Amino acid sequence: MNRMMKKGVIDILAALCAVSCGTDGGKTRDAAGVSPVSEKTITTLVSEISSPDPALMEKGIRQCASLWRDEDGTEEEFASFVTANYVADPEQKFELFMKLSKANETIQGACNQLMVDLQKPTVLAGPQPGTVDYIFSEYSPYSHLSDDMFQNRIAFITALNFPFFTLEEKNSLGKDWSRLEWAYSRMGDLYTSRVPSEVSKVASKAYADAENYIASYNIMMGHVLTEDGRRLFPEDMCLLSHWNLRDEIKSNYADLPDAPEKQEMIYKIFERIVTQEIPEIVINNPEYDWAPYSNKVWKDGVPVDAEPEGERRYQRILDSFHAELLADPFHPGMPTGIQRNFEGGMEVSAEEIEKLFVDLISSPQVKMVASVIRERLGRELRPFDIWYDGFKSRASISEESLSAITRERYPSPEAFEKGMPQMLQQLGFDKDRAEYISDKITVEGARGSGHAWGTMGRGYNSFLRTRIGADGMDYKGYNIAVHEFGHNVEQTLDTYDIDYYALAGVPNTAFTETLAFIFQKRDLKLLGFDSQVDDNTTLDIFWGMYEIMGVSLVDMYTWRWLYEHPKATAAELRDNCLRIAREVWNTYYEPVLGCPDSPILAVYSHMVNSPMYLPNYPYGHIVEYQIEEFLSRLPDPDDIASEIDRIWCLGRLTPNAWMNEAVGSDVSTEPILSAVSRILGKQ
């Protein structure tokens, strides 16, 4: 943690301690404050106010009371506020809902666009960002938004009339809700806690620092040496960790020169990264040659001493954890970042996620698929074979030939943007619909691997950031860009075409990953190849689940360990993250892939720049397979546009409610486990 960051955290912790340890007129206060509203006042209000739904009214009053603080007014002023602002008439309530929706869309859209503009120097390809650029990239217009809404009492009006429903209530009651009732419940999700702006700013800085750290974590592959001094990779090859390095492993399942040796080399690089033994001076620096096996470094042929990176990677994770700790006291219903991520963000419990993942990675189907891979490769499996790519139809096509096509077709971000309508038409969208969607997506060159940044309001575009070299978009970049394009299509449909803005979005980020995966699986089709989603695709999805579920468990278990050891240092975090990664590997992967104590599952960059985001990927794969299975039963499986339009306009229901509307079943791994057994049983 740098000095300024540490000072900010200490100051806020001191302030929180003063609040939590202080008294107010003899009344003990917790860190989040204590409502001055008594049970007697709540009971009186419930009995005196007439409502067509007394239970819902009481729920709103209680939620509003739980958020009310001394600075908001006296108990009598609270009672007067409730009496004046509770809306009983259904028509007037709908009118209030629409006014709040319009205002929220205006604010969210503008704040989101402001962040997009301020972060451009640090996330887009171009000149090296300066100090001012990084400072602005850390600024969040959302930091004070919650405070402002409580101060002007919009938050209280919202909570009073549109109370919060728990996940259990949404799952049970939602089966009988109308679209408007679902929208009312999502309006009730807006104000369930009060996090001070100074705490939000600490989080914004921690996450921005982590993102900037990862965005520049490039390995100069042309300067990576074998122990006998050979260079296996092109001189100008620059690969971002972990994404591009992983994709380079995948590309070498084709018949290429030195392919197995290249894969082993990248595996060793991964080990050096996660153990932090990698010399710091070789990261994003073409001035040094590096031999990963011996970990020796040379400059202009002369050996140099090079310090290992040490703990920087794990300090970034620790900074994010400290930011979550600061927010914990202000979320009495979900007092840990783990709960907020799963029950709050994903709307699936961490225990349910863990069970889904463990059931699959410990299933007998894993060894069945591994046997197929072993037979195809003609050798014993290695740890990096968790990224085996041979089930894809493109595995028989050299990456060089694919890159030649993509470089010619997409020499610039503008060319990819111009080509998007045609891609959508190849998926079955008519010309007007394809142009309608594409017009709302802007493509820009990325400094990192690329990402999709969604719009938060009608009138604004979503952004597809993609990495394009001087000679055009190579196949790796194209494959990632098609994935991000799927995100952008989702972001456009469920914002512009949603019936109520409160329902804009998807149940959780796994569901946007689902459409991104669906697009990515069809990347060759979008290049004009005859590419089908077949049994190989099912095996590919399954093996992808096996890989990313283990990575996700390492992320989850690491955060569980952090909450059990809140005073841990970065060095202690590093050691225990590696211990966890090795334990997960030894339990679920070593019996299949060998190599006891491999730390490879800790290499994903999302562990650093997107805390606990990783479980969204395998959860998304589970949803993806169920959707793919549904699409395969269409009269014309190649014409999926109408179903994409229907499904991704369902909006932000809970995961199981969304899945039942989409395909008629809950989220489950059983369909893909059964499919793998069926496929391999007939071989």
HUVENNOR-V304611 format. One record per residue. SS is DSSP state (H for helix, E for strand, L for the rest). PHI is phi in radians with two decimals (999 if undefined). OMEGA is omega in whole degrees, 0 to 359 (999 if undefined). Layout:
ss->SS phi->PHI omega->OMEGA
ss->SS phi->PHI omega->OMEGA
This chain:
ss->L phi->999 omega->181
ss->L phi->-1.27 omega->189
ss->H phi->-1.11 omega->180
ss->H phi->-1.12 omega->180
ss->H phi->-1.10 omega->181
ss->H phi->-1.09 omega->180
ss->H phi->-1.08 omega->180
ss->H phi->-1.08 omega->180
ss->H phi->-1.13 omega->181
ss->H phi->-1.10 omega->180
ss->H phi->-1.04 omega->183
ss->H phi->-1.24 omega->177
ss->H phi->-1.05 omega->179
ss->H phi->-1.12 omega->179
ss->H phi->-1.12 omega->179
ss->H phi->-1.12 omega->179
ss->H phi->-1.09 omega->180
ss->H phi->-1.09 omega->179
ss->H phi->-1.23 omega->186
ss->H phi->-1.19 omega->183
ss->H phi->-1.67 omega->185
ss->L phi->-1.47 omega->177
ss->E phi->-2.32 omega->179
ss->E phi->-2.38 omega->181
ss->L phi->1.10 omega->180
ss->L phi->1.50 omega->182
ss->E phi->-1.69 omega->179
ss->E phi->-1.16 omega->180
ss->L phi->-2.06 omega->173
ss->L phi->-1.59 omega->187
ss->L phi->-1.08 omega->183
ss->L phi->-1.56 omega->182
ss->L phi->1.57 omega->181
ss->L phi->-2.19 omega->178
ss->L phi->-1.17 omega->177
ss->L phi->-1.46 omega->184
ss->L phi->-1.50 omega->183
ss->L phi->-1.53 omega->176
ss->H phi->-1.11 omega->180
ss->H phi->-1.07 omega->180
ss->H phi->-1.11 omega->180
ss->H phi->-1.08 omega->181
ss->H phi->-1.08 omega->179
ss->H phi->-1.10 omega->180
ss->H phi->-1.09 omega->180
ss->H phi->-1.09 omega->182
ss->H phi->-1.33 omega->186
ss->H phi->-1.62 omega->184
ss->L phi->-1.64 omega->179
ss->L phi->-1.47 omega->181
ss->L phi->-2.63 omega->175
ss->L phi->-1.20 omega->179
ss->L phi->-2.41 omega->184
ss->H phi->-1.00 omega->181
ss->H phi->-1.14 omega->179
ss->H phi->-1.19 omega->178
ss->H phi->-1.07 omega->180
ss->H phi->-1.08 omega->179
ss->H phi->-1.04 omega->179
ss->H phi->-1.15 omega->179
ss->H phi->-1.10 omega->181
ss->H phi->-1.15 omega->178
ss->H phi->-1.16 omega->179
ss->H phi->-1.05 omega->180
ss->H phi->-1.12 omega->182
ss->H phi->-1.17 omega->182
ss->H phi->-1.70 omega->184
ss->L phi->-1.30 omega->180
ss->L phi->-2.14 omega->180
ss->H phi->-0.94 omega->182
ss->H phi->-1.21 omega->179
ss->H phi->-1.48 omega->180
ss->L phi->2.45 omega->180
ss->L phi->-1.36 omega->177
ss->H phi->-1.08 omega->179
ss->H phi->-1.16 omega->178
ss->H phi->-1.17 omega->175
ss->H phi->-1.09 omega->180
ss->H phi->-1.05 omega->179
ss->H phi->-1.14 omega->179
ss->H phi->-1.09 omega->181
ss->H phi->-1.09 omega->181
ss->H phi->-1.06 omega->183
ss->H phi->-1.37 omega->190
ss->H phi->-2.02 omega->176
ss->L phi->-1.30 omega->183
ss->L phi->-1.91 omega->183
ss->L phi->-1.59 omega->184
ss->L phi->-1.18 omega->183
ss->H phi->-1.00 omega->180
ss->H phi->-1.18 omega->178
ss->H phi->-1.18 omega->177
ss->H phi->-1.14 omega->178
ss->H phi->-1.12 omega->178
ss->H phi->-1.08 omega->177
ss->H phi->-1.08 omega->180
ss->H phi->-1.00 omega->182
ss->H phi->-1.18 omega->177
ss->H phi->-1.14 omega->178
ss->H phi->-1.11 omega->180
ss->H phi->-1.09 omega->180
ss->H phi->-1.08 omega->181
ss->H phi->-1.15 omega->180
ss->H phi->-1.10 omega->179
ss->H phi->-1.13 omega->178
ss->H phi->-1.08 omega->182
ss->H phi->-1.18 omega->182
ss->H phi->-1.09 omega->180
ss->H phi->-1.10 omega->182
ss->H phi->-1.21 omega->179
ss->H phi->-1.10 omega->180
ss->H phi->-1.08 omega->180
ss->H phi->-1.15 omega->177
ss->H phi->-1.09 omega->177
ss->H phi->-1.11 omega->178
ss->H phi->-0.99 omega->183
ss->H phi->-1.19 omega->183
ss->H phi->-1.21 omega->183
ss->H phi->-1.57 omega->184
ss->H phi->-0.98 omega->181
ss->H phi->-1.06 omega->183
ss->H phi->-1.67 omega->183
ss->H phi->-1.95 omega->181
ss->E phi->-1.73 omega->176
ss->L phi->-1.09 omega->181
ss->L phi->2.72 omega->180
ss->L phi->-1.01 omega->178
ss->L phi->-1.07 omega->181
ss->L phi->-1.09 omega->176
ss->L phi->-1.75 omega->182
ss->H phi->-1.00 omega->181
ss->H phi->-1.09 omega->179
ss->H phi->-1.06 omega->181
ss->H phi->-1.19 omega->178
ss->H phi->-1.11 omega->179
ss->H phi->-1.15 omega->180
ss->H phi->-1.14 omega->179
ss->L phi->-1.48 omega->183
ss->L phi->-1.32 omega->177
ss->L phi->-2.18 omega->177
ss->L phi->-1.20 omega->178
ss->L phi->-1.42 omega->187
ss->L phi->-0.98 omega->183
ss->L phi->-1.77 omega->188
ss->H phi->-1.07 omega->181
ss->H phi->-1.09 omega->178
ss->H phi->-1.01 omega->182
ss->H phi->-1.07 omega->183
ss->H phi->-1.22 omega->174
ss->H phi->-1.33 omega->181
ss->H phi->-1.17 omega->179
ss->L phi->-1.55 omega->172
ss->L phi->1.31 omega->173
ss->H phi->-1.05 omega->180
ss->H phi->-1.07 omega->180
ss->H phi->-1.21 omega->178
ss->H phi->-1.07 omega->180
ss->H phi->-1.15 omega->182
ss->H phi->-1.11 omega->181
ss->H phi->-1.13 omega->186
ss->H phi->-1.68 omega->180
ss->L phi->-2.35 omega->187
ss->L phi->-1.23 omega->181
ss->L phi->-1.37 omega->173
ss->L phi->-1.93 omega->179
ss->L phi->-1.17 omega->178
ss->H phi->-1.04 omega->179
ss->H phi->-1.07 omega->179
ss->H phi->-1.16 omega->179
ss->H phi->-1.07 omega->182
ss->H phi->-1.19 omega->182
ss->H phi->-1.51 omega->183
ss->H phi->-1.35 omega->186
ss->H phi->-1.09 omega->180
ss->H phi->-1.06 omega->182
ss->H phi->-1.91 omega->183
ss->L phi->-1.40 omega->170
ss->L phi->-1.41 omega->177
ss->H phi->-1.05 omega->180
ss->H phi->-1.17 omega->178
ss->H phi->-1.14 omega->175
ss->H phi->-1.09 omega->180
ss->H phi->-1.13 omega->176
ss->H phi->-1.05 omega->181
ss->H phi->-1.16 omega->179
ss->H phi->-1.26 omega->172
ss->H phi->-1.07 omega->180
ss->L phi->-1.24 omega->178
ss->L phi->-1.39 omega->190
ss->L phi->-1.20 omega->187
ss->L phi->-2.27 omega->179
ss->L phi->-2.09 omega->180
ss->L phi->-2.71 omega->178
ss->L phi->-2.29 omega->180
ss->L phi->-1.77 omega->181
ss->L phi->-1.05 omega->183
ss->H phi->-1.06 omega->181
ss->H phi->-1.15 omega->176
ss->H phi->-1.29 omega->178
ss->H phi->-1.07 omega->181
ss->H phi->-1.18 omega->176
ss->H phi->-1.08 omega->179
ss->H phi->-1.11 omega->180
ss->H phi->-1.03 omega->180
ss->H phi->-1.18 omega->181
ss->H phi->-1.07 omega->182
ss->H phi->-1.27 omega->178
ss->H phi->-1.16 omega->178
ss->H phi->-1.08 omega->179
ss->H phi->-1.15 omega->179
ss->H phi->-1.13 omega->180
ss->H phi->-1.16 omega->177
ss->H phi->-1.08 omega->183
ss->H phi->-1.24 omega->184
ss->H phi->-1.10 omega->181
ss->L phi->-1.94 omega->183
ss->L phi->-1.57 omega->181
ss->E phi->-1.75 omega->173
ss->E phi->-1.91 omega->181
ss->E phi->-1.45 omega->190
ss->H phi->-1.15 omega->177
ss->H phi->-1.20 omega->179
ss->H phi->-1.95 omega->176
ss->E phi->-1.66 omega->187
ss->E phi->-2.01 omega->167
ss->L phi->-1.30 omega->180
ss->L phi->-1.16 omega->177
ss->L phi->-1.73 omega->171
ss->L phi->1.54 omega->180
ss->L phi->-1.46 omega->176
ss->E phi->-1.91 omega->184
ss->L phi->-1.51 omega->189
ss->L phi->-2.03 omega->179
ss->L phi->-1.00 omega->185
ss->L phi->-1.02 omega->185
ss->L phi->-1.68 omega->183
ss->L phi->-1.31 omega->179
ss->E phi->-2.20 omega->186
ss->E phi->-2.05 omega->179
ss->E phi->-1.40 omega->176
ss->L phi->-1.55 omega->359
ss->L phi->-1.70 omega->193
ss->H phi->-1.00 omega->184
ss->H phi->-1.17 omega->177
ss->H phi->-1.10 omega->177
ss->H phi->-1.06 omega->181
ss->H phi->-1.20 omega->175
ss->H phi->-1.19 omega->173
ss->H phi->-1.03 omega->181
ss->H phi->-1.05 omega->184
ss->H phi->-1.14 omega->184
ss->L phi->-1.53 omega->166
ss->L phi->-1.43 omega->172
ss->L phi->-1.37 omega->182
ss->L phi->-1.39 omega->184
ss->L phi->-2.17 omega->177
ss->L phi->-1.06 omega->174
ss->L phi->1.06 omega->187
ss->H phi->-0.99 omega->181
ss->H phi->-1.08 omega->180
ss->H phi->-1.17 omega->177
ss->H phi->-1.12 omega->180
ss->H phi->-1.11 omega->178
ss->H phi->-1.11 omega->180
ss->H phi->-1.12 omega->181
ss->H phi->-1.16 omega->176
ss->H phi->-1.03 omega->178
ss->H phi->-1.13 omega->177
ss->H phi->-1.05 omega->178
ss->H phi->-1.02 omega->179
ss->H phi->-1.05 omega->180
ss->H phi->-1.13 omega->181
ss->H phi->-1.18 omega->186
ss->H phi->-1.25 omega->177
ss->H phi->-1.44 omega->181
ss->L phi->1.15 omega->174
ss->L phi->-1.46 omega->180
ss->L phi->-1.04 omega->177
ss->E phi->-1.10 omega->185
ss->H phi->-1.06 omega->186
ss->H phi->-1.29 omega->180
ss->H phi->-1.60 omega->181
ss->E phi->-1.36 omega->178
ss->L phi->1.00 omega->186
ss->L phi->-2.47 omega->182
ss->L phi->-1.50 omega->184
ss->L phi->-1.49 omega->185
ss->L phi->-2.18 omega->169
ss->E phi->-1.70 omega->186
ss->E phi->-2.46 omega->175
ss->E phi->-1.85 omega->187
ss->L phi->-1.04 omega->183
ss->L phi->-1.17 omega->179
ss->L phi->-1.51 omega->181
ss->L phi->1.13 omega->178
ss->E phi->-1.64 omega->184
ss->E phi->-2.27 omega->176
ss->E phi->-2.29 omega->170
ss->E phi->-2.21 omega->183
ss->L phi->0.94 omega->177
ss->L phi->1.45 omega->182
ss->E phi->-1.80 omega->179
ss->E phi->-1.06 omega->177
ss->E phi->-2.30 omega->173
ss->L phi->-1.36 omega->183
ss->L phi->-2.38 omega->180
ss->L phi->-1.32 omega->176
ss->E phi->-1.17 omega->180
ss->L phi->-1.07 omega->171
ss->L phi->1.53 omega->187
ss->L phi->-2.38 omega->187
ss->H phi->-1.01 omega->182
ss->H phi->-1.02 omega->185
ss->H phi->-1.38 omega->174
ss->H phi->-1.16 omega->178
ss->H phi->-1.11 omega->177
ss->H phi->-1.11 omega->181
ss->H phi->-1.12 omega->178
ss->H phi->-1.06 omega->179
ss->H phi->-1.15 omega->178
ss->H phi->-1.09 omega->178
ss->H phi->-1.06 omega->178
ss->H phi->-1.12 omega->178
ss->H phi->-1.17 omega->178
ss->H phi->-1.03 omega->180
ss->H phi->-1.09 omega->182
ss->H phi->-1.43 omega->187
ss->H phi->-0.91 omega->184
ss->L phi->-1.12 omega->184
ss->L phi->-1.66 omega->178
ss->L phi->-2.23 omega->185
ss->L phi->-1.04 omega->179
ss->L phi->-1.37 omega->180
ss->L phi->-2.43 omega->193
ss->L phi->-1.41 omega->173
ss->L phi->-2.35 omega->176
ss->H phi->-1.07 omega->178
ss->H phi->-1.11 omega->179
ss->H phi->-1.12 omega->181
ss->H phi->-1.12 omega->180
ss->H phi->-1.23 omega->186
ss->H phi->-1.59 omega->181
ss->H phi->-1.10 omega->181
ss->H phi->-1.46 omega->185
ss->H phi->-1.34 omega->181
ss->H phi->-1.38 omega->186
ss->L phi->0.99 omega->172
ss->L phi->-2.47 omega->182
ss->L phi->-1.22 omega->177
ss->H phi->-1.06 omega->180
ss->H phi->-1.16 omega->178
ss->H phi->-1.16 omega->178
ss->H phi->-1.08 omega->182
ss->H phi->-1.03 omega->181
ss->H phi->-1.11 omega->178
ss->H phi->-0.98 omega->185
ss->H phi->-1.21 omega->183
ss->H phi->-1.12 omega->179
ss->H phi->-1.01 omega->182
ss->H phi->-1.37 omega->186
ss->H phi->-1.27 omega->176
ss->L phi->-1.77 omega->184
ss->L phi->-1.32 omega->176
ss->H phi->-1.12 omega->180
ss->H phi->-1.09 omega->180
ss->H phi->-1.05 omega->181
ss->H phi->-1.19 omega->176
ss->H phi->-1.12 omega->180
ss->H phi->-1.21 omega->179
ss->H phi->-1.05 omega->179
ss->H phi->-1.11 omega->177
ss->H phi->-1.13 omega->180
ss->H phi->-1.12 omega->180
ss->H phi->-1.04 omega->180
ss->H phi->-1.16 omega->180
ss->H phi->-1.17 omega->182
ss->H phi->-1.40 omega->181
ss->L phi->1.22 omega->179
ss->L phi->-2.76 omega->173
ss->L phi->-1.21 omega->184
ss->L phi->-1.34 omega->179
ss->L phi->-2.06 omega->182
ss->H phi->-0.95 omega->182
ss->H phi->-1.22 omega->177
ss->H phi->-1.26 omega->168
ss->H phi->-1.08 omega->177
ss->H phi->-1.82 omega->178
ss->L phi->-0.90 omega->188
ss->L phi->-2.08 omega->188
ss->L phi->-1.34 omega->178
ss->L phi->-1.40 omega->179
ss->L phi->-1.32 omega->180
ss->H phi->-1.11 omega->181
ss->H phi->-1.30 omega->180
ss->H phi->-1.11 omega->179
ss->H phi->-1.54 omega->180
ss->L phi->-1.94 omega->183
ss->L phi->-1.16 omega->179
ss->H phi->-1.13 omega->179
ss->H phi->-1.06 omega->181
ss->H phi->-1.20 omega->177
ss->H phi->-1.17 omega->179
ss->H phi->-1.13 omega->178
ss->H phi->-1.07 omega->179
ss->H phi->-1.18 omega->184
ss->H phi->-1.19 omega->179
ss->H phi->-1.14 omega->180
ss->H phi->-1.23 omega->184
ss->H phi->-1.35 omega->185
ss->L phi->-2.25 omega->179
ss->L phi->-1.33 omega->185
ss->L phi->-2.70 omega->174
ss->H phi->-1.00 omega->181
ss->H phi->-1.10 omega->180
ss->H phi->-1.18 omega->178
ss->H phi->-1.13 omega->179
ss->H phi->-1.06 omega->180
ss->H phi->-1.14 omega->182
ss->H phi->-1.49 omega->185
ss->H phi->-1.11 omega->179
ss->H phi->-1.01 omega->179
ss->H phi->-1.13 omega->177
ss->H phi->-1.04 omega->181
ss->H phi->-1.14 omega->177
ss->H phi->-1.12 omega->178
ss->H phi->-1.18 omega->176
ss->L phi->-1.63 omega->175
ss->L phi->1.93 omega->177
ss->L phi->-1.27 omega->176
ss->L phi->-1.30 omega->188
ss->H phi->-1.02 omega->183
ss->H phi->-1.13 omega->181
ss->H phi->-1.18 omega->179
ss->H phi->-1.08 omega->180
ss->H phi->-1.24 omega->178
ss->H phi->-1.02 omega->181
ss->H phi->-1.24 omega->185
ss->H phi->-1.11 omega->180
ss->L phi->-1.10 omega->183
ss->L phi->-1.78 omega->180
ss->E phi->-2.22 omega->178
ss->E phi->-1.90 omega->181
ss->E phi->-1.78 omega->181
ss->E phi->-2.38 omega->177
ss->E phi->-1.29 omega->185
ss->E phi->-1.78 omega->172
ss->L phi->-1.33 omega->178
ss->L phi->-1.63 omega->184
ss->L phi->-1.34 omega->182
ss->E phi->1.97 omega->178
ss->E phi->-2.88 omega->173
ss->E phi->-1.91 omega->178
ss->E phi->-2.06 omega->187
ss->L phi->-1.40 omega->172
ss->L phi->-1.38 omega->177
ss->L phi->-2.03 omega->180
ss->L phi->-2.99 omega->177
ss->L phi->-1.13 omega->185
ss->L phi->1.89 omega->178
ss->L phi->-2.09 omega->176
ss->L phi->-1.53 omega->165
ss->E phi->-1.58 omega->187
ss->E phi->-2.17 omega->174
ss->E phi->-1.89 omega->178
ss->E phi->-1.74 omega->183
ss->E phi->-2.41 omega->183
ss->L phi->-1.58 omega->181
ss->L phi->-2.23 omega->180
ss->E phi->-1.32 omega->181
ss->L phi->-1.08 omega->181
ss->L phi->-1.73 omega->176
ss->E phi->1.90 omega->184
ss->L phi->-1.44 omega->176
ss->L phi->-1.37 omega->186
ss->H phi->-1.13 omega->178
ss->H phi->-0.99 omega->180
ss->H phi->-1.11 omega->179
ss->H phi->-1.11 omega->181
ss->H phi->-1.04 omega->178
ss->H phi->-1.17 omega->181
ss->H phi->-1.10 omega->178
ss->H phi->-1.14 omega->175
ss->H phi->-1.02 omega->181
ss->H phi->-1.14 omega->177
ss->H phi->-1.05 omega->176
ss->H phi->-1.04 omega->175
ss->H phi->-1.00 omega->184
ss->H phi->-1.11 omega->178
ss->H phi->-1.11 omega->176
ss->H phi->-1.02 omega->183
ss->H phi->-1.07 omega->180
ss->H phi->-1.32 omega->184
ss->H phi->-1.07 omega->187
ss->H phi->-1.56 omega->167
ss->H phi->-1.93 omega->184
ss->H phi->-1.30 omega->187
ss->L phi->-1.92 omega->180
ss->L phi->-1.40 omega->182
ss->L phi->-1.32 omega->178
ss->L phi->-2.26 omega->183
ss->H phi->-1.03 omega->179
ss->H phi->-1.08 omega->179
ss->H phi->-1.71 omega->181
ss->L phi->-1.04 omega->178
ss->L phi->1.90 omega->181
ss->L phi->-2.25 omega->183
ss->L phi->-0.96 omega->174
ss->L phi->-2.78 omega->187
ss->H phi->-1.15 omega->175
ss->H phi->-1.05 omega->185
ss->H phi->-1.40 omega->170
ss->H phi->-1.36 omega->174
ss->H phi->-1.08 omega->180
ss->H phi->-1.03 omega->180
ss->H phi->-1.18 omega->176
ss->H phi->-1.08 omega->178
ss->H phi->-1.14 omega->180
ss->H phi->-1.05 omega->176
ss->H phi->-1.13 omega->185
ss->H phi->-1.08 omega->178
ss->H phi->-1.12 omega->183
ss->L phi->-1.87 omega->184
ss->H phi->-1.10 omega->178
ss->H phi->-1.23 omega->176
ss->H phi->-1.02 omega->180
ss->H phi->-1.26 omega->174
ss->L phi->-1.62 omega->178
ss->L phi->1.76 omega->178
ss->L phi->-1.43 omega->176
ss->L phi->-1.44 omega->186
ss->L phi->-2.00 omega->183
ss->L phi->-1.99 omega->171
ss->L phi->-1.51 omega->189
ss->L phi->-2.29 omega->180
ss->H phi->-1.06 omega->177
ss->H phi->-1.06 omega->178
ss->H phi->-1.11 omega->178
ss->H phi->-1.07 omega->179
ss->H phi->-1.14 omega->179
ss->H phi->-1.15 omega->178
ss->H phi->-1.09 omega->181
ss->H phi->-1.08 omega->181
ss->H phi->-1.17 omega->175
ss->H phi->-1.13 omega->175
ss->H phi->-1.09 omega->181
ss->H phi->-1.00 omega->180
ss->H phi->-1.12 omega->191
ss->H phi->-1.36 omega->177
ss->H phi->-1.18 omega->177
ss->H phi->-1.14 omega->177
ss->H phi->-1.04 omega->181
ss->H phi->-1.14 omega->178
ss->H phi->-1.10 omega->177
ss->H phi->-1.07 omega->178
ss->H phi->-1.05 omega->181
ss->H phi->-1.10 omega->182
ss->H phi->-1.18 omega->177
ss->H phi->-1.13 omega->179
ss->H phi->-1.21 omega->175
ss->H phi->-1.09 omega->179
ss->H phi->-1.13 omega->180
ss->H phi->-1.05 omega->179
ss->H phi->-1.20 omega->175
ss->H phi->-1.41 omega->181
ss->L phi->-2.35 omega->187
ss->L phi->-1.14 omega->180
ss->L phi->-1.75 omega->183
ss->L phi->-1.10 omega->173
ss->L phi->-1.52 omega->178
ss->H phi->-1.09 omega->179
ss->H phi->-1.14 omega->178
ss->H phi->-1.17 omega->177
ss->H phi->-1.09 omega->179
ss->H phi->-0.97 omega->184
ss->H phi->-1.09 omega->183
ss->H phi->-1.42 omega->173
ss->H phi->-1.09 omega->178
ss->H phi->-1.14 omega->177
ss->H phi->-1.07 omega->180
ss->H phi->-1.10 omega->180
ss->H phi->-1.04 omega->180
ss->H phi->-1.21 omega->180
ss->H phi->-1.17 omega->177
ss->H phi->-1.10 omega->179
ss->H phi->-1.07 omega->184
ss->H phi->-1.11 omega->182
ss->H phi->-1.36 omega->190
ss->H phi->-2.02 omega->188
ss->L phi->-2.09 omega->180
ss->H phi->-1.02 omega->178
ss->H phi->-1.09 omega->182
ss->H phi->-1.82 omega->188
ss->H phi->-1.95 omega->179
ss->L phi->1.35 omega->176
ss->L phi->1.09 omega->179
ss->L phi->-0.97 omega->174
ss->L phi->1.18 omega->175
ss->L phi->-1.17 omega->179
ss->L phi->-1.65 omega->193
ss->H phi->-1.03 omega->183
ss->H phi->-1.22 omega->180
ss->H phi->-1.65 omega->190
ss->L phi->-1.50 omega->188
ss->L phi->-1.17 omega->182
ss->L phi->-1.14 omega->179
ss->H phi->-1.07 omega->176
ss->H phi->-1.05 omega->184
ss->H phi->-1.63 omega->189
ss->H phi->-1.73 omega->179
ss->L phi->-2.48 omega->185
ss->L phi->-0.91 omega->176
ss->L phi->1.05 omega->176
ss->L phi->-1.36 omega->188
ss->L phi->-0.92 omega->180
ss->H phi->-1.02 omega->177
ss->H phi->-1.11 omega->181
ss->H phi->-1.14 omega->179
ss->H phi->-1.14 omega->176
ss->H phi->-1.07 omega->176
ss->H phi->-1.11 omega->177
ss->H phi->-1.10 omega->178
ss->H phi->-1.07 omega->179
ss->H phi->-1.11 omega->180
ss->H phi->-0.97 omega->183
ss->H phi->-1.12 omega->179
ss->H phi->-1.10 omega->177
ss->H phi->-1.19 omega->179
ss->H phi->-1.04 omega->179
ss->H phi->-1.08 omega->178
ss->H phi->-1.13 omega->181
ss->H phi->-1.13 omega->181
ss->H phi->-1.16 omega->181
ss->L phi->-1.61 omega->177
ss->L phi->-1.18 omega->177
ss->L phi->-0.95 omega->175
ss->L phi->-2.23 omega->184
ss->L phi->-1.06 omega->178
ss->L phi->-1.38 omega->182
ss->L phi->-1.75 omega->187
ss->L phi->-1.82 omega->187
ss->H phi->-1.06 omega->184
ss->H phi->-1.12 omega->179
ss->H phi->-1.29 omega->174
ss->H phi->-1.06 omega->178
ss->H phi->-1.05 omega->182
ss->H phi->-1.21 omega->189
ss->H phi->-1.21 omega->185
ss->L phi->-1.51 omega->167
ss->L phi->-1.90 omega->175
ss->L phi->-1.21 omega->176
ss->L phi->1.43 omega->192
ss->L phi->-1.59 omega->167
ss->L phi->-1.43 omega->172
ss->L phi->-1.32 omega->185
ss->H phi->-0.92 omega->182
ss->H phi->-1.21 omega->177
ss->H phi->-1.12 omega->179
ss->H phi->-1.09 omega->182
ss->H phi->-1.12 omega->178
ss->H phi->-1.16 omega->175
ss->H phi->-1.18 omega->185
ss->H phi->-1.33 omega->187
ss->H phi->-2.29 omega->175
ss->L phi->1.56 omega->179
ss->L phi->-2.69 omega->175
ss->L phi->-1.26 omega->174
ss->L phi->-1.23 omega->185
ss->L phi->-2.75 omega->175
ss->L phi->-1.52 omega->184
ss->H phi->-1.03 omega->180
ss->H phi->-1.02 omega->183
ss->H phi->-1.33 omega->176
ss->H phi->-1.11 omega->178
ss->H phi->-1.16 omega->181
ss->H phi->-1.14 omega->179
ss->H phi->-1.09 omega->178
ss->H phi->-1.08 omega->179
ss->H phi->-1.12 omega->183
ss->H phi->-1.13 omega->184
ss->H phi->-1.34 omega->177
ss->H phi->-1.24 omega->181
ss->L phi->-1.70 omega->180
ss->L phi->-1.45 omega->999
